Amino acid sequence: MFRRREPVPFAFIAEADKFRSNVTPPPRQRASAGELAGRWLIGLTVVAGLVGSLLLGLPALSVDASPAHTQQSDASQGR
């Protein structure tokens, strides 16, 4: 009913040399000056955004030992 077959996982390795191609792919085209400038601008924009968010977020993350200004409402002053 069922025939015993050759183990599958590494059966293709023995025949791998038969399927190698001697055709080399064409060389990649160099990016133009505009494409390179665009990539640099995108990279600089991302880095500037990260640095800006870090600079704006640092004051919120700092812990002050004594707060300089405490808020009190008029009702807390007994009026």
Secondary structure, DSSP 8 states (H G I E B T S, - for coil): -------STTHHHHTGGGG-------------HHHHHHHHHHHHHHHHHHHHHHHHHHHHH---SS-S-----GGGGT-
